[in-house]
Amino acid sequence: MARRIGLGRGLNALLDNNDDGNQSAYNRTGIETEIDSKPVTLSSAKNKTGDIVHLPVEKLVPNPGQPRKNFNETELQELAESIKTYGIIQPIIAANAGDGTYIIIAGERRTRAARLASLTAVPVIIRDYTDQKRLEVSLIENIQRTDLNPIEEAAAYKNLMDFSNLSQDELALRMGKNRSTVANALRLLKLPVEIQKNIEDGKISSGHARALLSVTNTKSREKLFREILSSDVSVREAEKRAAVLNASEEGGKKNAAGKSGAKGSKRPPEVDAMEEKFIERLGTKVVIEGDLNKGRIHIDYYSMEDLERLYEIFCAK
């Protein structure tokens, strides 16, 4: 059985280097501070990789495969103030673009903050990466720092899968994630653009998004989306409303089928009434098969959270 590789070792698991004793801090002007280190000059970067070099900030360019698209301006300014005081403790990782510039692999946020702090140069470790490895490192760095919003993370997963021709299982193993985690993230990309934008902006959570995904009818999903935006609807309440909407949809189909079939129903009206009460009480699809003397009750759930909610209703003391 293949051993799962998690993210516990940090980026070192991908970088394959031992730079822990070779890091230094750079102050506002880019001059090395108290931490003992001997960074090499820019000219030596042409022949050596893995050493810390001193690069002008303008030589660093964003990685086109950078998963993170949104950078909070307030947080960047706070980081810039910290850099003015303490310098850049962890070097940026970059790859030589071959045209005099260097593509940022890890540390775009630090680079942006360094510009705000008016640094003229920053510490950089130069790596020689393939496009695939460059994308993986950028993705993992952001995931480890929880820098990505759910949509950015989902898009990064999809890009890596497409670029490297990976299955969900292979991607999950590469990222040290459960397959269900990757699958749930990718499902967010099936939502309409407007809903995705609200997830990116933090107006609704990924939990709310999963509840929306469980709604089968497009109009019902839009209705629930507006309710979540306009009022303080918890994730659990959203899941409950989603289940009720699905149950109503199923009920409508069943009624339509009944009208087009034989007249009347052999099931006692008391059973119909009880079924409706079950749906209202449990907030999910419930179907009673049988009569007043014998039968079965089918109760649907649409997520782990939904199952736990039903468990609490039935089993909590």
Secondary structure as UniProt FT lines:
FT   TURN            8..11
FT   HELIX           12..15
FT   HELIX           20..22
FT   TURN            28..29
FT   HELIX           42..46
FT   STRAND          52..56
FT   HELIX           57..59
FT   STRAND          60..61
FT   TURN            64..65
FT   HELIX           73..86
FT   STRAND          92..96
FT   STRAND          102..106
FT   HELIX           108..116
FT   TURN            117..118
FT   STRAND          121..126
FT   HELIX           131..144
FT   TURN            145..146
FT   HELIX           150..164
FT   HELIX           168..175
FT   HELIX           179..187
FT   HELIX           188..190
FT   HELIX           193..200
FT   TURN            201..202
FT   HELIX           206..214
FT   HELIX           218..230
FT   TURN            231..232
FT   HELIX           235..260
FT   HELIX           269..282
FT   STRAND          286..290
FT   STRAND          295..299
FT   HELIX           304..315
//
